[in-house]
Amino acid sequence: MAAGRFLRELPGILLPLLLTVAAAVLLLRILNALPEQLARVLAGPPPAQPVLSEKLEFHSIEEAERELGVRIALPAYFPSSLVWPPASVRGQKEPVKVVALMFLAADGRQALQLRELFAATEEFPLPVPEPAYTLESKQLEVNGGAARLLLGRAQDGSELNQLRWRAGEVHLVATTILPPGELIRIAESIHPR
């Protein structure tokens, strides 16, 4: 008889206990998220990204130069492992003139992107993507000017290196699957006109 009574009263005992545990779990989750939410509120809104103009596709380097009114600097040293002419020539006019040349390897992989940003500023005028995983960053010189070499990996884990430097009023970024030595040799052969 006592066992029957206990079974009838069991839901009345367990339900408040389960509700208390669920409320405690929910409260702990809220408290755990509180510092992150507070940090977002205190930090304010994220900085506005620069508004980019329409991305342009060109049929050739010469067409890009005419349309954008710039002289594109090209490497004098061009490894035989790359295919000439560039597979794509893209750019934009505003807020900064930019040209991006994509070169393929003989096997068809994207092997070298050469990006030129035309701006007389000390700092890069626009954000430029870096390798997904930077393993090492080195300061060095290219043609007598300061440069930053990023040794890294792409999303798929393959080698991806990048060199950033400034030559006069042109900021240059070369991103490649080639080894760092080849990247530096290519960069040193580029002389903006």
C-alpha positions, 0 to 999 in steps of 0.5 A: 500500500505504501509503495502504491502511494509513493508511486502516485506521489512520485510525479509531484516530487520529480516535476518540481525537481526537474524544473529546478534543475532545468532553471539552474542549467538555463541560468548558468548558460545565460551567465556564461554568455553574459561577459561576451554580450557585455563586451559587445555592448561596451565595444560599440558597433563594428567599424564600417567597412569601406564601400567598394565600387563595382568589381570590374573584369578586363580582357587584358592588362592593357584594357585595365590600364586604359579603363583605370588610368594606371600603369600596372607593374609587372614582374621582370622575373616570371618563373617557367612554372607559371602561365602567361598571360594572366588568367584573369585581370580584375579591378575597381575604381573606388574608393581606391584603384585596385588591380588584381592579376591571377596567374595559373600554374602549368597544371591549372591551379591558381598559383600567383595573385598580384594585387596593386593598390594605387594610393599615396598612403603609408598604410594599406588603403583597404583590407587585403585578405591574408593566408587563412593560417599565418605560421610566421611573419617576417619583416624584410626589404624589397628594392630598398623598402620595408616588406612583410612576408607571411608564411602560411597555409590556405583553408585546405592546408596547402602552402600559401605565402604572401608578401606585402610592400610599397613602391612609391604610390603603389601598395603591392601584395603578392600571394602564391603557392610558390616557395618564399624564395621564388616569391621574393625573387618575383617581388624584387623584379617588379618596379612600378612606373 
